[in-house]
């Protein structure tokens, strides 16, 4: 009789998910939720090696020029992995998927699933369907708030977290595809948002970033009443949750940057000293063509008031350069607005038509070389204000939430100031996830350097 001990049965290897996310923080949030949904339903674990994956997902963004071409280029690289393992499943989600729908899988037959930003929670059912039928599963509908009700409980990954509080946009700016790919504005109920924030706080999250395509349009239902909670009131409620010490939000629309939100910067110390308020242009004529809903003077009035409420504010914005018929005078008005508002950070791009938007029907009259010249001038001016802002921080003491080891190595760690600036400093690992006081000693091109003080909190 053999003395060999029978080996224990081997657990099946976990299924592997490879996921690429393009675009904004909303897409990063959605991608994390995709991974959570598939981990809960099918046991998928993420991998950074696509050739190992059983499921490959591409979460797309259509804000930039030639977004569709970028998607099909990536799928071309994935084709060989599909051919090597025919059972491998490929899915495309996000705004390009929402735009293209069935046409995406017809143009790229290797795609098994096409889903929009509002249907990512249906991925498990779509995955089962395409495996059973061997046909593409396509769902780019807008089921409103259903997505949030179907998602697993939030899972923290560090001391900071994103919380999506609303979806879609109803502004219909003439250049923007978001209303067509993400639908109209829908806000999550107040209680649901607070529960998610409280669950994250219990897992060690100290900083929450509230997300929405037009986040200051938030109007969440309050319990069983007919009253609605706006963003300013929501910030106050979240600030009362034990463990939450810092709150951010993005992206705002100037037309709905209300008096109450301005007052929040004066009254709520847990609201970070950072505001992203996309203006797009400094010319009233161009703003009217864009259908932005405010004038240059109205925008600058809000900036003056919010700076009075929070003098140390870091101010960020978005700019579109070379919108159809933009003249030299229109561009100079934008440059004058930048000088008056003193933006120290900006996301700026040359105009490119987005399919299906009203502006796509306008003749693009600004030559590519002119756009490039104007963009370079604008970005150079923003960098000047950024450098000035960072130099003014040298010698000050900043409260930093330590997030991770610094990419610089050498025993250094990194975190962000309330004004959203990365600071590298000497520290130790048990500081991660806690607040520390750091004296800023140097302004480097892409970050700050500092010296740790004795204070550690959180």
Secondary structure as GFF3:
##gff-version 3
##sequence-region A 1 458
A	DSSP	beta_strand	16	21	.	.	.	ID=ss1
A	DSSP	alpha_helix	25	42	.	.	.	ID=ss2
A	DSSP	beta_strand	45	46	.	.	.	ID=ss3
A	DSSP	three_ten_helix	50	52	.	.	.	ID=ss4
A	DSSP	beta_strand	55	60	.	.	.	ID=ss5
A	DSSP	alpha_helix	67	84	.	.	.	ID=ss6
A	DSSP	beta_strand	89	93	.	.	.	ID=ss7
A	DSSP	alpha_helix	94	100	.	.	.	ID=ss8
A	DSSP	alpha_helix	102	107	.	.	.	ID=ss9
A	DSSP	beta_strand	113	115	.	.	.	ID=ss10
A	DSSP	three_ten_helix	120	122	.	.	.	ID=ss11
A	DSSP	alpha_helix	123	133	.	.	.	ID=ss12
A	DSSP	beta_strand	137	139	.	.	.	ID=ss13
A	DSSP	alpha_helix	146	150	.	.	.	ID=ss14
A	DSSP	beta_strand	160	164	.	.	.	ID=ss15
A	DSSP	beta_strand	166	167	.	.	.	ID=ss16
A	DSSP	alpha_helix	178	182	.	.	.	ID=ss17
A	DSSP	beta_strand	186	187	.	.	.	ID=ss18
A	DSSP	alpha_helix	190	202	.	.	.	ID=ss19
A	DSSP	beta_strand	207	211	.	.	.	ID=ss20
A	DSSP	three_ten_helix	215	217	.	.	.	ID=ss21
A	DSSP	beta_strand	220	221	.	.	.	ID=ss22
A	DSSP	beta_strand	228	229	.	.	.	ID=ss23
A	DSSP	alpha_helix	231	239	.	.	.	ID=ss24
A	DSSP	beta_strand	246	250	.	.	.	ID=ss25
A	DSSP	beta_strand	252	253	.	.	.	ID=ss26
A	DSSP	three_ten_helix	254	256	.	.	.	ID=ss27
A	DSSP	alpha_helix	259	267	.	.	.	ID=ss28
A	DSSP	beta_strand	274	278	.	.	.	ID=ss29
A	DSSP	alpha_helix	284	290	.	.	.	ID=ss30
A	DSSP	alpha_helix	296	309	.	.	.	ID=ss31
A	DSSP	beta_strand	314	321	.	.	.	ID=ss32
A	DSSP	alpha_helix	328	341	.	.	.	ID=ss33
A	DSSP	beta_strand	345	350	.	.	.	ID=ss34
A	DSSP	three_ten_helix	358	361	.	.	.	ID=ss35
A	DSSP	alpha_helix	368	393	.	.	.	ID=ss36
A	DSSP	beta_strand	397	405	.	.	.	ID=ss37
A	DSSP	beta_strand	412	416	.	.	.	ID=ss38
A	DSSP	beta_strand	422	426	.	.	.	ID=ss39
A	DSSP	three_ten_helix	429	431	.	.	.	ID=ss40
A	DSSP	beta_strand	435	443	.	.	.	ID=ss41
A	DSSP	beta_strand	448	457	.	.	.	ID=ss42
###
